[in-house]
Amino acid sequence: MTTAPGPAPAELLRAFARARASLDGAETVFWWSGDVHSWAPDEPYRRLFGFEGVNAARLVADEESGGYRLLAREAAFYLDPRTRDILDTWEGRRVVHVWNDPANLALRPFPVPLTRLGDQVCFSLEIPLSYPSPLPVADYPLHSAGDTYRALELFQFFAPASVLDTGEPGVPCTMSWTRMSPWLPWMEQGQRPGGLTFHCRGRKLGSYAEVPERTRRFIADRHPEFAHAPEKWSEPNETSWTHFRRLGTTG
């Protein structure tokens, strides 16, 4: 196993795009499953929730940057950690699931970290986040951990080594995702020290029809548009924090 410098940034991004989506603009769907653990000073770690999600995306070439725009919607659901049923409430509080529309990504040529693993390669993305929180403490004392939102997103995308030179627009891909974040707004933990760690794994599906039937039904009953990727680029992205704020202002 070696960590290699890899091809030039533009070629490397093209290879990553094959793994993450499809160069021909076809709609691609990732599905993942995992768990959410809590941590807090002087307290044991707890597995609070299961977690399951779907991302529907399409890739569009961006001639101006020489890269791509990934147009995506993302839905994810908090589950009972034992039964894996989708939760309505948690400790008497209403659960607010993830409905991020859009969840877009601008991809410009850059040296995507690449590790060769025999007949596979792994693309690794480490994304530290720090920006003014959409939920200032003064306005949301029960729902905000602080005036600055800080989190760490860690992605690994595993693809056949042929992704580097194939003529195919896309290749099969599995992924892992770890996220360290503050308490979720709907958990009503205020400024209590600690937070959450999400630990999930998933894969690129052949089609949306391969998403588990329970999950497809839940999406169809609430927000059926999440079965498909957006047709046009829009911004800013939705997050759990902006979605919670919008729910609060609209009732």
C-alpha positions in Angstrom: 0.0 0.0 0.0 1.5 3.3 -1.1 0.4 6.9 -1.1 1.2 8.2 -4.6 1.3 11.8 -5.9 -1.0 10.7 -8.7 -1.8 12.4 -12.0 -2.1 16.1 -12.6 -4.9 17.9 -10.7 -7.3 18.1 -13.7 -6.9 14.4 -14.5 -7.2 13.5 -10.8 -10.4 15.5 -10.5 -11.8 13.8 -13.6 -11.0 10.4 -12.0 -12.6 11.4 -8.7 -15.7 12.7 -10.6 -16.0 9.2 -12.2 -16.1 7.7 -8.7 -18.4 10.3 -7.1 -20.8 10.7 -10.0 -20.8 10.2 -13.8 -19.0 12.3 -16.4 -22.0 12.0 -18.8 -24.3 13.9 -16.5 -26.4 10.8 -15.7 -28.2 10.9 -12.3 -26.3 9.0 -9.6 -27.5 7.9 -6.1 -25.4 7.2 -3.1 -27.0 5.5 -0.1 -25.3 5.1 3.3 -26.0 3.8 6.8 -24.4 4.1 10.2 -24.7 5.5 13.7 -24.4 8.7 15.7 -22.5 8.7 19.0 -22.4 11.4 21.6 -19.4 12.5 23.6 -19.2 14.9 26.6 -16.6 15.5 29.2 -16.6 13.0 32.0 -19.4 11.0 30.4 -19.4 7.7 28.6 -19.8 7.6 24.9 -23.4 6.8 23.8 -24.8 5.5 20.6 -27.8 7.8 20.4 -29.1 7.1 16.9 -28.9 5.0 13.8 -28.5 7.1 10.6 -29.4 6.4 7.0 -29.3 8.8 4.0 -29.6 9.2 0.3 -27.8 11.7 -2.0 -29.1 12.1 -5.6 -26.7 14.0 -7.8 -25.8 14.9 -11.4 -22.5 16.3 -12.7 -22.2 19.3 -14.9 -19.0 20.6 -16.5 -17.9 24.0 -15.4 -15.9 25.5 -18.3 -15.0 28.6 -16.4 -13.1 26.7 -13.6 -12.1 23.7 -15.6 -13.9 21.6 -13.1 -17.4 20.5 -12.4 -20.6 21.4 -10.5 -22.3 18.6 -8.6 -26.0 19.3 -8.3 -27.4 17.3 -5.4 -30.2 16.9 -2.9 -29.6 15.0 0.3 -32.0 13.4 2.7 -31.0 11.5 5.9 -32.9 10.1 8.8 -32.3 9.5 12.5 -33.1 5.9 13.6 -33.8 4.1 16.8 -30.3 2.6 17.5 -31.8 -0.9 18.2 -34.9 -1.3 16.0 -33.5 1.0 13.1 -37.0 2.5 12.8 -37.2 6.1 11.7 -37.7 8.3 14.7 -40.5 10.8 15.3 -39.3 11.9 18.7 -36.3 11.6 21.0 -36.5 12.1 24.8 -39.8 14.0 24.2 -38.4 16.3 21.5 -39.5 16.3 17.9 -36.8 14.9 15.6 -35.9 17.1 12.6 -34.5 14.9 9.9 -32.1 16.1 7.2 -33.7 17.6 4.1 -30.8 19.5 2.4 -32.0 21.0 -0.9 -29.6 21.9 -2.4 -26.5 20.1 -1.3 -24.4 21.3 -4.2 -20.6 21.1 -4.6 -18.3 23.1 -6.8 -15.3 21.0 -7.8 -12.2 22.8 -9.2 -9.0 21.0 -10.2 -6.9 20.3 -7.0 -4.6 17.5 -5.9 -7.3 15.1 -4.5 -5.5 12.9 -1.9 -5.1 9.5 -3.5 -4.0 6.2 -1.9 -3.4 3.1 -4.0 -4.7 -0.1 -2.4 -3.8 -2.8 -4.8 -6.6 -3.1 -7.4 -8.4 -0.2 -5.7 -7.7 3.5 -5.0 -9.1 5.6 -2.2 -9.9 9.3 -2.6 -9.7 11.1 0.8 -11.4 14.4 1.6 -10.9 16.1 4.9 -13.1 19.2 5.3 -12.8 21.3 8.4 -15.8 23.8 8.7 -15.8 27.0 10.7 -18.3 29.9 10.0 -20.8 32.1 11.8 -23.6 29.9 13.0 -27.1 30.4 11.4 -28.4 30.0 15.0 -26.8 32.7 17.2 -26.9 31.9 20.9 -28.6 35.2 21.7 -31.6 34.2 19.5 -31.5 30.4 20.0 -30.1 29.8 23.5 -31.7 26.3 23.7 -30.7 25.2 20.2 -27.3 26.6 19.6 -23.9 25.4 20.8 -22.2 28.6 20.0 -22.0 31.6 17.6 -19.5 29.8 15.4 -20.4 26.6 13.7 -17.5 24.1 13.8 -17.4 20.6 12.4 -15.1 18.2 10.7 -16.2 16.1 7.7 -14.0 13.1 6.7 -14.8 11.2 3.4 -13.2 8.2 1.8 -14.3 7.1 -1.7 -13.1 3.6 -2.8 -13.0 2.8 -6.5 -11.4 0.4 -8.9 -7.9 1.4 -9.8 -9.1 1.6 -13.4 -10.9 4.9 -12.5 -7.6 6.7 -13.3 -7.6 5.8 -17.0 -10.9 4.2 -18.0 -13.0 5.6 -20.8 -16.2 4.9 -18.9 -18.0 8.0 -17.6 -18.5 6.4 -14.1 -17.3 3.5 -12.0 -18.6 1.6 -9.0 -17.8 3.3 -5.7 -18.1 2.6 -2.0 -17.6 5.2 0.7 -17.0 6.0 4.3 -18.0 9.2 6.1 -17.2 10.4 9.6 -18.4 13.8 10.9 -17.7 15.5 14.2 -20.3 18.2 15.0 -22.0 20.1 17.7 -25.3 18.9 19.2 -28.1 19.1 16.7 -30.4 22.1 17.2 -33.5 20.0 17.9 -31.8 18.1 20.7 -32.0 21.3 22.8 -28.6 20.9 24.5 -27.7 24.6 24.4 -24.1 25.3 25.2 -23.5 22.0 27.0 -19.9 20.8 26.3 -19.6 17.9 23.9 -21.2 16.9 20.6 -21.8 14.2 18.1 -19.7 11.8 15.9 -21.4 10.3 12.8 -19.8 7.1 11.5 -21.3 5.8 8.3 -20.5 3.8 5.2 -22.3 3.4 1.8 -22.1 2.9 -1.9 -23.1 4.2 -5.3 -26.3 2.5 -6.4 -27.3 1.3 -9.8 -30.5 3.4 -9.5 -32.8 5.0 -7.0 -34.9 1.8 -7.1 -32.1 0.2 -5.0 -32.7 2.5 -2.1 -34.4 0.4 0.7 -38.2 0.4 0.2 -38.9 1.8 3.7 -36.7 4.8 2.9 -38.1 5.4 -0.5 -41.6 5.3 0.9 -40.7 7.8 3.7 -39.2 10.2 1.1 -42.2 9.8 -1.3 -44.7 10.6 1.5 -42.9 13.8 2.6 -40.6 15.2 0.0 -40.7 13.2 -3.3 -38.4 15.6 -5.1 -35.5 14.1 -3.1 -35.7 11.0 -5.3 -34.0 13.1 -8.0 -31.1 15.5 -8.4 -31.8 19.2 -9.1 -31.9 20.3 -12.7 -30.2 23.7 -12.1 -27.5 25.1 -9.8 -28.7 27.2 -6.9 -27.2 28.5 -3.7 -26.7 28.7 -0.8 -26.8 25.1 0.3 -29.3 24.0 3.0 -27.9 22.5 6.2 -29.5 21.0 9.3 -28.9 24.4 11.0 -30.5 26.6 8.2 -33.4 24.1 7.9 -34.1 24.3 11.6 -34.0 28.1 11.5 -36.4 28.1 8.5 -38.8 25.7 10.3 -38.8 28.0 13.3 -39.7 31.1 11.2 -42.4 29.3 9.2 -43.9 27.3 12.1 
